[in-house]
Structures are given as structure tokens and as C-alpha cells.
Amino acid sequence: MTRNLAMSVVLAGLTVSGLMAAPARPLYVPPPPGVEHEFPNLADTVWKGHFFNPSGSIHVTFHRDGTLTYTDGSGNSPGVWRRTGDQVYIEINKYSEHRGPILGDVIQGESTNKGNLRGNFRLQRVGTISK
């Protein structure tokens, strides 16, 4: 009889502690397919920053047709650009290439050129092309 009483007390304790246990976390539910992040439209925007030399100062104007104008102290050079998701590819005068993510109003990443120079670049949005 004492044995049955002891077993009843143990089972009652387990039942109460099981009822007071924290509930299981809900299962992770991913966002619906096809939902993409919104990234700024680069078309008709002007950016200031540097390629390779952090103390340099250049301007890049991204045109709607996928071309760009690179401006430094010695003048303008043509180029092209394209965006895939948050990544931007920039080619200037068929000589240098620059790749990196858009981070709000900043684009930064890696630069290379045909002279085997490697480095980093950083551009900050400064405005839009006035029409």
C-alpha cells in the first residue's frame, strides 16, 4: 500500500510539472517565395567617393540606359553598370571593374584594373540628375 501511495505521489508530481513546462517554440515559417528586398534605383543618380585611392575624389553618374559617366580631376570617362539584386557591377572605360553591394546610400566593394591593381572602392549617393 505504501508503495502504491508513493507511486501516486510521483506520478502526480510528474503530471503537474509537465503541465507547467514551457510550450514548444513554433516552427519557422519562411517568407512566401518571390518576395524580394527593395534596393534603391541607381538610374539617374549621382555618387561621390573613391576607387582604389581612399583619399581620391570622384563622381559617378548612373544613367538610365546602363551607361555611366566617371568624373575625376582630369575629366570624364565613359562606363557601364548593371545591378543584380543588391550587387552592382561597374566598368569604367573598359579598363577598371568594380563590384559590390548596395548598402542604402552607399556602394562599396572590390576594384581591379588591367594594370593588375587591386583595391577597394566606396561611393556615397549625393543626388539625382536634374531634368
N, C-alpha and C positions, 0 to 999 in steps of 0.2 A: 504494500500500500504506500509506503514511504517512497518507494521507487516510482510509482505512478504519479504521486504528487510532485516529485522533483522533475519528472519529465514534462508535466503540465506547465510548471513554472518556467522551465527553459523554453518550451515551445511558445508560450505566451510572450516571453521577452523577445524572442526572435521575430514574432509576428508584429509586435509594436515597433521594434527598431526598423523592420522592413517597411512599415507604413510611413515612418518618419524620414526615410532616406531621401536624398535629393533626387529630383527627376532626371532622367537621361537627357542629354543635350539633343536638340532637334537636328535632323540630318541636314547637311549642307545642300542648299539648292542653288545651282549656278544660275546666272542671268540667262534670259532667253537668247538663243542663237541669233546672230545677225545684229545684235546691239553693239555699235562701235562707239568709241570715245570721240568726242568732238575736238578737233585740233584747229588752230587758227588758220584762216585762209591767207596764204602768203601773197596771192596775186595783188599787184598794185600797192605793195608795202615797201617801206624804206628801212634799212637796218644799218647800224653803225657798230664797228668793232675792229677785230684784227684777224688776220690769217698768219700763221707761223710766228710773227713777232708780237708779243703781248703789248709792247709799247707803241706799235704802229696804229694808225688810224685810217680806216677805210669806210666806204659806204657801199652797200649793195642794194640795188633796186630790183625787186622781183616783178616782172611783167606778167600779165595775164596769159600771154601766149607761150609761156615756158622759157622765155629768154630772160636774161638779166643784164644789168649794167653794173660793172665793178668800177669804183672810182677811188683813186688814191692820189697822192701828191703829184704824180706825174701824168695824170689824165684818166681817161675812161678805157675800159676793155670790155668786150662782149663776153657773154657766157650763157649757159643754160642751167635750168634747175628742174627737179621733179620731186614730188613728195609721195611717199608710200607710207600710209598710216602716220606714225609720229616721226618717221625718218625723212631727212632731206638730203638729196644729192645735189651738189653744186659743182659745175665745171666752168673754169674761167679761161678763156682764150685757148682752149684745147691744150692747156699747159698744166694747170693745177686742178686737183679734185679734193672735195671737202664733203665729209659725211658726218651726220649727227642727228640727234633727236631734237624736236621742238619741245621746249620746256616753258610753256606760257609765252612770254615775250622775249625769250632767249633761245638761241640755237647755238649749240656748242658740240664739238666733236674733234675728229682727226683730219689732218690735212696731209696731202702728198703732192709732189710735182715731178715733172720729167727730169729734173736735175737731182733726183733722189733725196730731196729734202723732205723730212717728215716732221710734223709738229701738230699743234692744236689750233683750233680757231674758236672764236666766240663772237656772236652777233647779238645785239640788243635792238629790238624794234623801236624806231624813233618816230614813225608816222606813216602816212599814206601818200600816194601820188595825188596831187591836186588836179582836178579835171576841169 
